Amino acid sequence: AARPRAALATRLGRLGRLLASRDFGALLAGSVVPFSIAQVGLLYFALPLYLEAQGVAASSIGRVLMLYGLCMIYLGPAIGRVVDRAGSKKYFIALGGLLGGAGMAYLYIDSSLWAVSMAVFLLALGSCWSSAAQTAWTLGLPNVQQYGPGAATSVLRAADKLGQMIGPLFVGALFTLVGIGAGLAITGLMYLAATVAFVAVAPERRQASA
């Protein structure tokens, strides 16, 4: 019984060190989780309620939601090739956060259908840049190599699911406190702040281009 407990304690200790690291831990807290909160909170929770409250037809709401998928399908592969050829991936991750956060923050100024559509497009465009860079940047980290690339990728996916679970709860609480438009803007500002923190904390690591 002592051996399984010791092995479990060792695994938890290694996981704790990975999560507390300035590279992998900063990626989770500054990019992966905030993006998942913004994505699910905006697309699948806030957006239908927000546009319906403005009297937008259901067909128009569907077209706005389609922007995200179309951007990922048609722009994602080209952006992925650009990221693969670049030596530094960190700032592409940051670019994704800046685009997505800025689009949502702008909704505090303009709540029109055009502004909401632009917020969805920028979130999708930011996702193309950041998701293309995250995997390559993560696998090149010494902490990830020591922990195990496969296990670290599982932790990355678990953090993404955690953000998707928190998203509706977080955005819904903001809607209750400050209203829909301001709640979306605050979510965007928090995404921007998390991105800036990631840039400040995560070390710069150059990797071989594809």
Phi, psi and chi 1 to 4 in degrees:
 res  aa     phi    psi   chi1   chi2   chi3   chi4
   1 ALA       -  -30.4      -      -      -      -
   2 ALA   -68.7  -36.5      -      -      -      -
   3 ARG   -65.4  -47.4  -73.7 -174.8  177.3  179.8
   4 PRO   -59.0  -39.3  -26.2   35.9      -      -
   5 ARG   -66.1  -39.2  -75.6 -162.6  -62.5  -92.8
   6 ALA   -66.9  -40.1      -      -      -      -
   7 ALA   -65.3  -40.6      -      -      -      -
   8 LEU   -64.1  -42.4  176.9   60.7      -      -
   9 ALA   -62.8  -37.9      -      -      -      -
  10 THR   -65.1  -44.8  -60.1      -      -      -
  11 ARG   -64.2  -42.1  -73.0 -164.0  -65.2  -90.9
  12 LEU   -65.5  -36.5  -68.8  177.1      -      -
  13 GLY   -64.4  -42.6      -      -      -      -
  14 ARG   -65.3  -39.7  -67.3  175.4   60.3 -139.7
  15 LEU   -65.4  -41.4  176.2   60.2      -      -
  16 GLY   -61.7  -41.7      -      -      -      -
  17 ARG   -65.8  -36.6  -71.5 -169.9  -65.6  -87.7
  18 LEU   -65.6  -45.0 -178.9   69.3      -      -
  19 LEU   -67.7  -28.5  -64.7  177.1      -      -
  20 ALA   -89.0    0.7      -      -      -      -
  21 SER   -72.4  158.4   62.8      -      -      -
  22 ARG   -77.7  -11.1  -73.0 -176.0   54.6 -153.5
  23 ASP  -106.0  -67.1   39.4   35.4      -      -
  24 PHE   -66.5  -45.2 -172.8   80.7      -      -
  25 GLY   -62.2  -39.2      -      -      -      -
  26 ALA   -65.7  -35.3      -      -      -      -
  27 LEU   -63.4  -44.5  176.8   68.6      -      -
  28 LEU   -63.6  -49.3  -62.3 -174.4      -      -
  29 ALA   -76.3  -29.2      -      -      -      -
  30 GLY  -100.8  -10.8      -      -      -      -
  31 SER  -138.0  -56.5  178.9      -      -      -
  32 VAL   -64.7  -55.2  175.7      -      -      -
  33 VAL   -67.1  -47.4  173.9      -      -      -
  34 PRO   -59.3  -39.1  -25.2   35.1      -      -
  35 PHE   -64.0  -43.7  168.8   75.2      -      -
  36 SER   -62.2  -39.5  -62.8      -      -      -
  37 ILE   -62.4  -46.4  -68.5  174.2      -      -
  38 ALA   -66.0  -42.5      -      -      -      -
  39 GLN   -62.6  -55.0  179.4 -164.6   44.9      -
  40 VAL   -69.9  -40.5  174.8      -      -      -
  41 GLY   -62.3  -39.4      -      -      -      -
  42 LEU   -81.2  -54.2  173.8   65.4      -      -
  43 LEU   -72.9  -46.3  -66.2 -178.8      -      -
  44 TYR  -104.8   -3.1  -52.6  117.6      -      -
  45 PHE  -126.5  -58.7  179.3   74.2      -      -
  46 ALA   -77.2  -43.8      -      -      -      -
  47 LEU   -58.4  -50.5 -175.0   63.2      -      -
  48 PRO   -60.0  -42.3  -22.9   34.3      -      -
  49 LEU   -66.1  -40.9  -62.4  176.2      -      -
  50 TYR   -65.1  -48.2 -172.6   51.6      -      -
  51 LEU   -73.5  -34.3  -66.4  179.9      -      -
  52 GLU   -65.1  -37.1 -174.1  177.9    4.0      -
  53 ALA   -64.6  -25.9      -      -      -      -
  54 GLN   -88.4    1.8  -64.4 -172.9   26.0      -
  55 GLY    82.4   18.2      -      -      -      -
  56 VAL   -75.9  137.5  177.5      -      -      -
  57 ALA   -66.1  152.6      -      -      -      -
  58 ALA   -61.4  -34.1      -      -      -      -
  59 SER   -64.8  -37.9   57.7      -      -      -
  60 SER   -68.9  -37.5  -63.3      -      -      -
  61 ILE   -61.8  -41.4  -64.5  175.4      -      -
  62 GLY   -62.8  -39.2      -      -      -      -
  63 ARG   -67.1  -36.8  -76.2 -168.6  -71.7  -90.4
  64 VAL   -64.0  -43.0  172.3      -      -      -
  65 LEU   -64.4  -31.7  -70.8  171.6      -      -
  66 MET   -66.6  -23.7  -74.9  176.0   60.6      -
  67 LEU   -56.3  -38.7  -78.7  174.1      -      -
  68 TYR   -63.2  -50.5 -169.7   91.1      -      -
  69 GLY   -65.3  -40.0      -      -      -      -
  70 LEU   -64.2  -40.0  -69.2  173.4      -      -
  71 CYS   -64.3  -43.8 -177.8      -      -      -
  72 MET   -64.1  -36.9  -63.0  -64.6  -68.0      -
  73 ILE   -73.6  -46.2  -68.4  170.8      -      -
  74 TYR   -93.3  -29.6  -69.9  106.0      -      -
  75 LEU   -99.1  -27.7  -62.4 -178.3      -      -
  76 GLY   -55.6  -50.4      -      -      -      -
  77 PRO   -61.1  -41.4  -25.5   35.7      -      -
  78 ALA   -66.1  -42.3      -      -      -      -
  79 ILE   -65.0  -38.3  -69.4  174.6      -      -
  80 GLY   -60.2  -38.6      -      -      -      -
  81 ARG   -67.4  -37.7  -72.3 -168.7  -69.0  -89.7
  82 VAL   -63.6  -44.3  172.8      -      -      -
  83 VAL   -65.3  -40.2  172.6      -      -      -
  84 ASP   -61.0  -34.9  -73.6  -18.9      -      -
  85 ARG   -79.8  -13.5  -70.9 -165.4  -66.0  -93.6
  86 ALA   -82.8  146.2      -      -      -      -
  87 GLY   -80.0  -32.3      -      -      -      -
  88 SER  -109.0  125.4  176.0      -      -      -
  89 LYS  -101.8  -17.5  -52.1  -66.2 -167.9  -67.5
  90 LYS   -58.4  -44.3  172.0 -176.4  172.5 -179.6
  91 TYR   -78.2  -16.5  -67.2  102.7      -      -
  92 PHE   -72.6  -36.5  -71.4  119.6      -      -
  93 ILE   -61.6  -43.9  -61.5  173.0      -      -
  94 ALA   -65.5  -38.4      -      -      -      -
  95 LEU   -59.2  -40.9  175.5   61.9      -      -
  96 GLY   -60.8  -42.0      -      -      -      -
  97 GLY   -66.7  -38.9      -      -      -      -
  98 LEU   -66.0  -42.0  -67.4  176.0      -      -
  99 LEU   -64.9  -50.5  -70.9  172.0      -      -
 100 GLY   -65.3  -43.8      -      -      -      -
 101 GLY   -66.9  -40.2      -      -      -      -
 102 ALA   -65.4  -39.3      -      -      -      -
 103 GLY   -62.3  -40.3      -      -      -      -
 104 MET   -74.3  -38.1  -66.8 -178.2   67.9      -
 105 ALA   -63.8  -31.8      -      -      -      -
 106 TYR   -64.3  -21.6 -178.4   72.0      -      -
 107 LEU   -64.4  -16.6  -67.1  175.8      -      -
 108 TYR   -69.5  -28.4 -173.6   76.0      -      -
 109 ILE   -90.4  -41.2  -57.5  172.3      -      -
 110 ASP  -132.0  122.2 -174.7   -0.5      -      -
 111 SER  -111.3   20.4   59.1      -      -      -
 112 SER   -72.7  167.8   64.5      -      -      -
 113 LEU   -61.7  -37.0  178.5   61.5      -      -
 114 TRP   -61.4  -44.8  179.8   89.0      -      -
 115 ALA   -64.8  -40.0      -      -      -      -
 116 VAL   -65.2  -42.1  175.6      -      -      -
 117 SER   -61.8  -41.3  -58.5      -      -      -
 118 MET   -65.7  -36.7 -175.3   56.2   62.1      -
 119 ALA   -63.0  -41.9      -      -      -      -
 120 VAL   -64.8  -43.9  172.2      -      -      -
 121 PHE   -62.7  -44.6  172.6   73.9      -      -
 122 LEU   -67.2  -35.6  -71.4  176.7      -      -
 123 LEU   -64.5  -40.8 -173.9   65.8      -      -
 124 ALA   -66.9  -43.5      -      -      -      -
 125 LEU   -63.0  -42.0 -175.6   61.5      -      -
 126 GLY   -63.1  -37.4      -      -      -      -
 127 SER   -64.2  -37.8  175.3      -      -      -
 128 CYS   -60.5  -44.2  -69.2      -      -      -
 129 TRP   -69.8  -48.4  -74.1  107.0      -      -
 130 SER   -72.2  -43.0   60.4      -      -      -
 131 SER   -66.0  -34.4   61.2      -      -      -
 132 ALA   -66.3  -30.6      -      -      -      -
 133 ALA   -91.2  -27.1      -      -      -      -
 134 GLN   -61.2  -48.1  -80.8  176.5    0.3      -
 135 THR   -63.0  -48.1  -57.9      -      -      -
 136 ALA   -64.4  -40.5      -      -      -      -
 137 TRP   -66.1  -41.1 -169.2   78.6      -      -
 138 THR   -65.1  -46.5  -60.7      -      -      -
 139 LEU   -67.2  -19.0  -64.9  178.1      -      -
 140 GLY   -88.5   -0.1      -      -      -      -
 141 LEU   -80.2  134.7  -61.6  175.4      -      -
 142 PRO   -59.1  -38.4  -24.6   33.9      -      -
 143 ASN   -62.3  -37.5  -72.0  -33.8      -      -
 144 VAL   -70.2  -40.0  169.3      -      -      -
 145 GLN   -62.2  -38.0  -66.2  -61.9  -38.9      -
 146 GLN   -71.1  -38.6  -66.6  173.4    6.3      -
 147 TYR   -75.8  -31.7 -174.0   77.0      -      -
 148 GLY   116.9  117.5      -      -      -      -
 149 PRO   -57.3  -41.8  -24.8   34.1      -      -
 150 GLY   -64.7  -44.0      -      -      -      -
 151 ALA   -67.2  -39.0      -      -      -      -
 152 ALA   -65.9  -37.4      -      -      -      -
 153 THR   -64.1  -36.6  -58.5      -      -      -
 154 SER   -63.5  -40.1  -62.0      -      -      -
 155 VAL   -63.7  -39.6  175.0      -      -      -
 156 LEU   -60.7  -45.1 -163.0   71.3      -      -
 157 ARG   -67.3  -37.4  -62.6  -68.2  173.0 -101.1
 158 ALA   -64.1  -38.6      -      -      -      -
 159 ALA   -64.9  -37.8      -      -      -      -
 160 ASP   -62.7  -43.8  178.0   55.5      -      -
 161 LYS   -66.1  -35.6  -62.1  -57.1 -179.5 -175.0
 162 LEU   -62.0  -43.9  175.8   63.9      -      -
 163 GLY   -62.9  -38.5      -      -      -      -
 164 GLN   -65.7  -31.6  -67.3  177.6   10.9      -
 165 MET   -75.1  -38.5 -179.6 -176.5   67.3      -
 166 ILE   -73.5  -31.9  -65.3  173.4      -      -
 167 GLY   -48.1  -60.1      -      -      -      -
 168 PRO   -61.3  -37.0  -23.1   34.3      -      -
 169 LEU   -65.5  -44.2  -58.8  175.9      -      -
 170 PHE   -66.0  -50.3  178.4   78.8      -      -
 171 VAL   -67.2  -38.9  176.1      -      -      -
 172 GLY   -61.5  -40.4      -      -      -      -
 173 ALA   -64.2  -39.7      -      -      -      -
 174 LEU   -65.2  -39.0  -74.4  177.7      -      -
 175 PHE   -59.7  -40.9  -75.8    4.2      -      -
 176 THR   -66.5  -36.3  -57.6      -      -      -
 177 LEU   -84.0  -43.6  -65.9  173.7      -      -
 178 VAL  -125.5   -4.6  -61.2      -      -      -
 179 GLY   101.2  168.1      -      -      -      -
 180 ILE   -69.8  -53.3  -63.9  178.9      -      -
 181 GLY   -60.6  -48.5      -      -      -      -
 182 ALA   -66.1  -34.2      -      -      -      -
 183 GLY   -64.2  -41.9      -      -      -      -
 184 LEU   -65.5  -40.5  -71.9  174.2      -      -
 185 ALA   -64.3  -41.7      -      -      -      -
 186 ILE   -64.3  -39.5  -69.7  173.4      -      -
 187 THR   -59.7  -43.4  -56.1      -      -      -
 188 GLY   -63.9  -41.0      -      -      -      -
 189 LEU   -65.4  -38.0  -70.8  173.2      -      -
 190 MET   -67.7  -35.2  -65.5 -171.2   67.9      -
 191 TYR   -64.6  -41.9 -171.5   15.8      -      -
 192 LEU   -62.8  -44.0  -75.7  173.0      -      -
 193 ALA   -63.1  -39.7      -      -      -      -
 194 ALA   -64.6  -36.9      -      -      -      -
 195 THR   -65.6  -44.6  -60.4      -      -      -
 196 VAL   -61.7  -40.1  172.0      -      -      -
 197 ALA   -63.8  -39.8      -      -      -      -
 198 PHE   -61.0  -45.5  167.3   75.0      -      -
 199 VAL   -61.6  -39.1  173.5      -      -      -
 200 ALA   -73.1  -33.3      -      -      -      -
 201 VAL   -94.2  -44.4  172.3      -      -      -
 202 ALA   -70.0  133.7      -      -      -      -
 203 PRO   -72.2  155.0   27.2  -33.7      -      -
 204 GLU   -82.7  128.4  173.8   66.7   18.8      -
 205 ARG  -134.5  121.6  -61.5 -172.4 -175.1  -82.4
 206 ARG   -89.4  140.1  -63.9 -165.2   64.4   83.1
 207 GLN  -126.1  158.3  -68.3  153.7  -58.4      -
 208 ALA   -65.6  135.1      -      -      -      -
 209 SER   -80.5  153.8   57.4      -      -      -
 210 ALA   -77.7      -      -      -      -      -
